[in-house]
Amino acid sequence: MSLKVVVSGHSFVRRLKNFIQFESSGQGSKLPVDFGLMKENPEVVFRYRSGCKIETFRRVLMPEIVSINPDIVILELGTNDIDSGFMSLSDLGEMYMDVIKALHDSHKVKFAVVNQVYQRNPNGCRYPYTRFESKRNELNSYLKTKLETIPYAIFWEHLRLWKSKFPLLIEDGVHLSPLGNRRLYFSIKRALSHAIDHVSKETNCFCKKSKHGQGGNASGSH
């Protein structure tokens, strides 16, 4: 049985989905919706809201995601929360952690990937740019540290986006260019591959323990 995967968040997710469906062939070969993981054959669904913040995710998107009953959830959030400037960093970080724990503990999501909060250009920020960058770096550091303590989640760094020699944002200073979306696609592909490996190992471990337990019970009954 293939794993169900939801990629969810703000307009990056909508634009990535559109890029995969309509634009990727212009950048080379057309990209598959399942991220080319043919062996694992994941069933990938996109759920998004433009301008989405963590509270919007919790209130609007999370019920949609739960109804899908996914095994893996990949989150692309954070920039809109920071740019609004309305919530303290500690409150924002804690809300992130509450959402991740709820997905796993209450809704049986096996693994969550929290993507690194991506940068903006100065013209893309309503909040003062230096403060935006400071808050973004603080939030990324907070999430990375907190998620290291949780076995069912990971903080995922988009290294090929951060280290690009080419500009990856369009003129609005917020959204990714076609090259940026292509790099985001392959970064998420690596994150998804990692998540699938984790879920597969946990499933195999559970099956072995179950068989061992059954064997022990049978042996004890003789």
N, C-alpha and C positions, 0 to 999 in steps of 0.2 A: 504494500500500500504506500502511495506517495505521501510525503509530508505536505501539510497545508502551511503556506507562508503568507503573511500579510506585511507589506511595506506601507508604512503609514506616516503621516505628518503634514507639513505645510506645502506650499506650492512647488518646492523642489520635487516632490513625489509626483504631482500632476504633470509637471513638465518632463520629468524622466519617463513617465508612462507614454506621453505623447511622442517623445523623442524615439522611444523603442518602436512604437507602432507606425510612425509616419516619417521620421526624419533620419533614422540611423543609416539607411541604405545610402544616403548622400555622403556619409562619412566612411564608406567602405561597405563591407557585407552587412546585411540587415541583422540586427541583434534579436535573439529569441527572448520571449517574455519569461521563460523559465531560467534565464541567465546562463543558458548553455550547459546546465548540469544534467545532461541526458541520463547518466547512470543513476543519479539520485531521483530524477524526474519529479521535482517539487511542483506543486500546484500553487502558483504565485498570484496573489490578488493585491491590488493597490487601493488604499483608502486614504483620502486627503481632504483638506479644507484650506483654501487660500487664506493666508494670514493666521494659520492655526497656531495657537499657544497651548501650553500644557493643560490648562483648564479646559480649553475647547476640546482637546483630545479626550480628557477624562469624561467630559459631559456628553459629547456628541459622537466622537469616533469610536471610543471604547465599546459602547453598546453594539455598534455595527460589527466591530472586530470580534467580540465575544460570540455573536450569532454565527460567525463563520467557523468557530471552534478551531483556531489555528494551532499548530505545533510550535511555530516560530513567528515572532513579531520583530520587525526591524523599524526603529523609530528615527525619524528625521525631524527634529524640533529644536527650539531654543532661541533662534535669532529674533523671532517676533516678540518673545517674552523680554529679552534683553533690551530691544529697541523701544519697547513701550516705557520701560523704566518704572513701572508701577509696583513691582514686586521685589522684595529683598532677595538677595542671592541665596541666603540660607533657606528662605521659604520656597523659592523656586527649586532648589536642589532637593529639598525634602519632598516636594510634590512629585518630582521625577521618581524618587525612590518609592514613594507610596504607590505610584502607578505600576512600576515594575513588579513590586511585591504582590499587588492585587492581581495582575495578569497571571502570575504564577500560582499564588496560593488560592485564589478564589475562582479563577477561570481556567486553570490547568494548562496554561501556556508552558511548554517545556523549556523554551530558551528565548531570551530577548537580547537583541543587539541595539545598543544606544549609539547612534552615530555622533561623531565629533561635531560640535557646533561650528558651522563654517563662517568664514570671515565675510565682511562686506567692504565695499569701497566707501570712502567718505561721503560721496554724493548719495549713497543708498541708505544713510543713517538719519533718522529723525533725532535720535539721541546724539549728544556730542561724540564724535568718532573716537577720540582717545578713551573716553569713558566706556563706550561700547566695546572696544577691543580689550580693555582691562577686565570688564565684566565677563566677556566671552572666554577669555583665558582662565579666569577664576572658576567659571562654571565647568569648563572642560576639566580642569584639575580636580575639582570637587567630585564630579561624576566618575572620573577615572579612579580616584582613590576609593570611593564608596563601592563601586561595582567590582573592584578587586576582591571584596569580601563576600560576594554573592556567587555561588557556583552555577546559577542558572541564567547569568547575564554577563555581557561583556561591553566594555567601552571600545568602540571601533574608530581608529584614527585613519582618516583619508590621506594617506601619505603621498599618493601620486597627485592629489589635488594641491596639498600644501607645498610640495616641492617643485611645482611646475615652473618652467622657465618662461611660459607663455601666459598672458592674461586669460583667465577662465570665466570672468564675469562679463555680462553684456553691459550696454551703456547705462542701464538703470542702477548699476552698482550693487545689485541684489542677486539677480538670477544668473544661472550658469549658461554659458555659450554651448553650442553643439559639442565642441571639444571637451568642455567641462562636464557636460552630461555623459559623454562617452567614458570619461575617467571615473565619474561617479558610478556609472553602471558596473564597471569592472571592479571598483572598490567594494560595492555591495555584493558582487558575485563572490569575492574572496571572503567577505563576512558571512555570507549565507553558507558557503562551503564549510567554514569553521563551525557554524551553528549546527549544520546537519551532522558533521562528524561527532559533535558533542552529544546530540540527541541519540545517534546510533549507538555510541558507546554506552550511554546510560540505559538504553533499551536492552542491549545485549547483556549488560551487567545484571539488570533486573530479571531477565529470562533465566540466566545461569543460577541466580539466587533462588528463583522459584523452583527450578528443576532440582536443585540441591535440597531444598526444603521438602519437596515431594518425595525425593529419594530417602531422606532421613525418616520421614513419617512412615514410609512403606517398610523400611528396614526395622524400625522400632516396633512395628505391629507383628513381626514374626515371632 
